[in-house]
Amino acid sequence: MSNRRRIEWLLKERLRTAGRQYAEARRAYDEAKATALRGLPTDEDGGAKIICRRYAERRTVRVDEAGRPECYEADHPDCEGCVEDIREQRIETW
């Protein structure tokens, strides 16, 4: 096998390995996301029924794929805590 073919083979093999690792990481992320969002009570429109940590009120909101409610405000401590609670499945609901 020539040096050029060995290098081509090695590069292809590394790319395949990286692709498999990416696919596995993506699958694990999707499963974790689905688990975090599963179990939240919803209304008939699919909005999650949560208790807002910031305003201590009942809300029905959409939750995005990252587990953030639509009322989420970046860098606000209560909003950050809410997202963490959703991911850890300890968010207060109604």
BELWO-V905354 format. One record per residue. N is the residue number from 1. RES is the residue in one letter. NEAR is the number of other ideal C-beta (glycine too) atoms within 8 Angstrom. Layout:
# BELWO-V905354
n:N res:RES near:NEAR
n:N res:RES near:NEAR
This chain:
# BELWO-V905354
n:1 res:M near:4
n:2 res:S near:5
n:3 res:N near:5
n:4 res:R near:6
n:5 res:R near:8
n:6 res:R near:9
n:7 res:I near:8
n:8 res:E near:8
n:9 res:W near:9
n:10 res:L near:8
n:11 res:L near:8
n:12 res:K near:8
n:13 res:E near:8
n:14 res:R near:8
n:15 res:L near:8
n:16 res:R near:8
n:17 res:T near:8
n:18 res:A near:8
n:19 res:G near:8
n:20 res:R near:8
n:21 res:Q near:8
n:22 res:Y near:8
n:23 res:A near:8
n:24 res:E near:8
n:25 res:A near:8
n:26 res:R near:8
n:27 res:R near:8
n:28 res:A near:8
n:29 res:Y near:8
n:30 res:D near:8
n:31 res:E near:8
n:32 res:A near:8
n:33 res:K near:11
n:34 res:A near:8
n:35 res:T near:8
n:36 res:A near:11
n:37 res:L near:11
n:38 res:R near:6
n:39 res:G near:4
n:40 res:L near:12
n:41 res:P near:6
n:42 res:T near:9
n:43 res:D near:7
n:44 res:E near:4
n:45 res:D near:6
n:46 res:G near:6
n:47 res:G near:9
n:48 res:A near:13
n:49 res:K near:12
n:50 res:I near:15
n:51 res:I near:11
n:52 res:C near:12
n:53 res:R near:9
n:54 res:R near:10
n:55 res:Y near:4
n:56 res:A near:6
n:57 res:E near:6
n:58 res:R near:8
n:59 res:R near:10
n:60 res:T near:8
n:61 res:V near:10
n:62 res:R near:8
n:63 res:V near:11
n:64 res:D near:8
n:65 res:E near:4
n:66 res:A near:6
n:67 res:G near:11
n:68 res:R near:9
n:69 res:P near:14
n:70 res:E near:8
n:71 res:C near:9
n:72 res:Y near:9
n:73 res:E near:7
n:74 res:A near:5
n:75 res:D near:5
n:76 res:H near:8
n:77 res:P near:5
n:78 res:D near:9
n:79 res:C near:14
n:80 res:E near:9
n:81 res:G near:9
n:82 res:C near:15
n:83 res:V near:13
n:84 res:E near:8
n:85 res:D near:11
n:86 res:I near:16
n:87 res:R near:8
n:88 res:E near:7
n:89 res:Q near:8
n:90 res:R near:4
n:91 res:I near:10
n:92 res:E near:6
n:93 res:T near:9
n:94 res:W near:7
